[in-house]
Amino acid sequence: MSASKSSQDLIDLYAAMDDERKRSLSDYADFLYAQADPINKVIPLPDDSPRPDKETVVGAVKRLKAKYHMIESMKVLSRASELMTDNMVKGRDVAEVIDEMEILFAGAYKKILLDSGQDTE
């Protein structure tokens, strides 16, 4: 066994276990977590990528995903996809859709900061 396994290695091991062993592993993980000092994950600042004067909705999604690289929420990406569809299928104004996407990503970033206990200012 190697000194450190990746998250995927641990997931694969867990998936191969029967229910009793899964419960035992979960109990042990809870025990280890309770014994450890809390980990304060520092959330990085968003990248500085200003909005260009002329931008497509697809370009905005790419820019915002890169700017807010710390956001991994499928909920945010799903909503961004809905907004992109509003523009492409329903003909909603590009600038309006991008404005809403900016608010969506900024709000998700603020939530991550609040959840981590970091200052939101």
C-alpha positions as a Markdown table, in Angstrom:
| # | Residue | x | y | z |
|---|---|---|---|---|
| 1 | Met | 0.0 | 0.0 | 0.0 |
| 2 | Ser | 1.4 | 3.4 | -1.0 |
| 3 | Ala | 1.9 | 6.1 | 1.6 |
| 4 | Ser | -0.9 | 8.3 | 0.2 |
| 5 | Lys | -3.8 | 7.2 | -1.9 |
| 6 | Ser | -5.8 | 9.6 | -4.2 |
| 7 | Ser | -9.4 | 10.3 | -3.5 |
| 8 | Gln | -10.3 | 8.2 | -6.5 |
| 9 | Asp | -8.3 | 5.2 | -5.1 |
| 10 | Leu | -10.3 | 5.5 | -1.9 |
| 11 | Ile | -13.6 | 5.8 | -3.7 |
| 12 | Asp | -12.7 | 2.6 | -5.7 |
| 13 | Leu | -11.9 | 0.7 | -2.6 |
| 14 | Tyr | -15.1 | 1.8 | -0.9 |
| 15 | Ala | -17.2 | 0.8 | -3.9 |
| 16 | Ala | -15.7 | -2.7 | -3.8 |
| 17 | Met | -16.6 | -3.2 | -0.1 |
| 18 | Asp | -19.7 | -4.9 | 1.3 |
| 19 | Asp | -22.1 | -2.8 | 3.4 |
| 20 | Glu | -20.6 | -3.9 | 6.8 |
| 21 | Arg | -17.1 | -2.9 | 5.7 |
| 22 | Lys | -18.4 | 0.4 | 4.3 |
| 23 | Arg | -20.0 | 1.2 | 7.7 |
| 24 | Ser | -16.8 | 0.3 | 9.5 |
| 25 | Leu | -14.7 | 2.5 | 7.1 |
| 26 | Ser | -17.2 | 5.4 | 7.6 |
| 27 | Asp | -17.1 | 5.0 | 11.3 |
| 28 | Tyr | -13.3 | 5.0 | 11.3 |
| 29 | Ala | -13.2 | 8.1 | 9.0 |
| 30 | Asp | -15.6 | 9.9 | 11.5 |
| 31 | Phe | -13.3 | 8.9 | 14.3 |
| 32 | Leu | -10.2 | 10.2 | 12.5 |
| 33 | Tyr | -11.9 | 13.4 | 11.6 |
| 34 | Ala | -13.0 | 14.0 | 15.2 |
| 35 | Gln | -9.5 | 13.5 | 16.4 |
| 36 | Ala | -7.9 | 15.9 | 13.9 |
| 37 | Asp | -7.5 | 19.7 | 14.2 |
| 38 | Pro | -9.9 | 21.5 | 11.9 |
| 39 | Ile | -8.6 | 22.3 | 8.4 |
| 40 | Asn | -9.2 | 25.9 | 7.4 |
| 41 | Lys | -9.3 | 25.8 | 3.6 |
| 42 | Val | -8.3 | 29.2 | 2.2 |
| 43 | Ile | -10.5 | 30.1 | -0.7 |
| 44 | Pro | -8.5 | 31.9 | -3.4 |
| 45 | Leu | -9.6 | 35.3 | -4.8 |
| 46 | Pro | -11.2 | 35.1 | -8.2 |
| 47 | Asp | -8.9 | 35.6 | -11.2 |
| 48 | Asp | -8.7 | 39.1 | -12.6 |
| 49 | Ser | -10.4 | 38.6 | -16.0 |
| 50 | Pro | -12.4 | 41.7 | -16.9 |
| 51 | Arg | -15.5 | 41.4 | -19.1 |
| 52 | Pro | -14.7 | 42.3 | -22.7 |
| 53 | Asp | -16.8 | 44.9 | -24.5 |
| 54 | Lys | -18.1 | 42.4 | -26.9 |
| 55 | Glu | -18.6 | 38.9 | -25.5 |
| 56 | Thr | -20.7 | 35.9 | -26.4 |
| 57 | Val | -22.7 | 34.0 | -23.8 |
| 58 | Val | -20.5 | 30.9 | -24.4 |
| 59 | Gly | -17.4 | 33.1 | -24.0 |
| 60 | Ala | -18.8 | 34.5 | -20.7 |
| 61 | Val | -19.4 | 31.0 | -19.3 |
| 62 | Lys | -15.8 | 30.1 | -20.2 |
| 63 | Arg | -14.4 | 33.3 | -18.7 |
| 64 | Leu | -16.5 | 33.0 | -15.5 |
| 65 | Lys | -15.6 | 29.3 | -15.0 |
| 66 | Ala | -11.9 | 30.4 | -15.3 |
| 67 | Lys | -12.3 | 33.4 | -13.1 |
| 68 | Tyr | -14.2 | 31.5 | -10.4 |
| 69 | His | -12.2 | 28.3 | -10.8 |
| 70 | Met | -12.9 | 27.4 | -7.1 |
| 71 | Ile | -16.6 | 27.0 | -7.8 |
| 72 | Glu | -17.4 | 23.3 | -8.4 |
| 73 | Ser | -21.1 | 23.5 | -7.9 |
| 74 | Met | -23.2 | 21.7 | -10.6 |
| 75 | Lys | -26.1 | 23.8 | -9.4 |
| 76 | Val | -24.3 | 27.0 | -10.6 |
| 77 | Leu | -23.2 | 25.4 | -13.9 |
| 78 | Ser | -26.7 | 24.0 | -14.5 |
| 79 | Arg | -28.2 | 27.5 | -14.0 |
| 80 | Ala | -25.5 | 29.0 | -16.3 |
| 81 | Ser | -26.5 | 26.4 | -18.9 |
| 82 | Glu | -30.2 | 27.4 | -18.5 |
| 83 | Leu | -29.2 | 31.1 | -19.1 |
| 84 | Met | -27.2 | 30.1 | -22.1 |
| 85 | Thr | -30.3 | 28.3 | -23.5 |
| 86 | Asp | -32.4 | 31.4 | -22.8 |
| 87 | Asn | -30.1 | 33.3 | -25.1 |
| 88 | Met | -29.7 | 30.8 | -27.8 |
| 89 | Val | -33.3 | 29.4 | -28.0 |
| 90 | Lys | -35.5 | 32.1 | -26.6 |
| 91 | Gly | -33.5 | 35.0 | -28.0 |
| 92 | Arg | -32.9 | 36.7 | -24.6 |
| 93 | Asp | -30.5 | 39.7 | -24.8 |
| 94 | Val | -26.8 | 38.7 | -24.6 |
| 95 | Ala | -25.8 | 41.5 | -22.2 |
| 96 | Glu | -28.8 | 40.7 | -19.8 |
| 97 | Val | -27.9 | 37.0 | -19.7 |
| 98 | Ile | -24.2 | 37.8 | -19.1 |
| 99 | Asp | -25.1 | 40.2 | -16.3 |
| 100 | Glu | -27.2 | 37.5 | -14.6 |
| 101 | Met | -24.3 | 35.0 | -15.0 |
| 102 | Glu | -21.9 | 37.5 | -13.4 |
| 103 | Ile | -24.3 | 37.8 | -10.4 |
| 104 | Leu | -24.7 | 34.0 | -10.3 |
| 105 | Phe | -21.0 | 33.3 | -10.1 |
| 106 | Ala | -20.3 | 36.1 | -7.7 |
| 107 | Gly | -23.1 | 34.9 | -5.4 |
| 108 | Ala | -21.7 | 31.3 | -5.5 |
| 109 | Tyr | -18.3 | 32.6 | -4.6 |
| 110 | Lys | -19.6 | 34.7 | -1.7 |
| 111 | Lys | -21.4 | 31.5 | -0.4 |
| 112 | Ile | -18.2 | 29.5 | -0.5 |
| 113 | Leu | -16.5 | 32.3 | 1.5 |
| 114 | Leu | -19.3 | 32.4 | 4.0 |
| 115 | Asp | -19.4 | 28.6 | 4.3 |
| 116 | Ser | -15.6 | 28.5 | 4.9 |
| 117 | Gly | -15.8 | 31.3 | 7.5 |
| 118 | Gln | -13.7 | 33.7 | 5.4 |
| 119 | Asp | -14.4 | 37.4 | 5.2 |
| 120 | Thr | -16.6 | 38.3 | 2.3 |
| 121 | Glu | -15.4 | 41.9 | 1.9 |
